[in-house]
């Protein structure tokens, strides 16, 4: 079963206020945090691994000392010597983590005004046609839903930048579900999309069915996430 965890970081005042928690994450994550220039990016980066550790503790009873993150195929992060899989994403005010025992892709995006002409080549012809036939005031929202669906698919596959977004099609087919219609060998995957608030989309992709009850996010408060007492050694 896939479990989705999420935290809204809008209440975190500054990176300095939570920087002490960097000792709770891996050395690789600490180095990655320090490469960011802006506080907001540092907070998101730190929050992502803290949320992973929180999710693994809640779902599988793992302590921090049992969590060792390694690079898998194509560099996709995974837990060393474990069948547990995870995927992380952050954008705007939200950080998310999906965990389970099958491959998973997860993406969150903040909805911003977008010039669709600049991104047309990133979408397949069918996706572009759907956008063009959508009411103007709904296009931005639909664009971000499709974008997160496509991101979740390439993250599920672990291909990332190796795969062109225009080479496959993912189309919404209900308020929360979607279907990959090309290539033909991708139709077995499941998708689920939701909006944690009016300004963000979240999408998941997995080979496991994604019923609504599995995809309701476990919301972790920022205060709990950044509490040292939450992470058992």
Order of alpha helices (4+ residues) and beta strands (2+ residues): beta-alpha-alpha-beta-beta-beta-beta-beta-alpha-alpha-beta-beta-beta-beta-alpha-beta-alpha
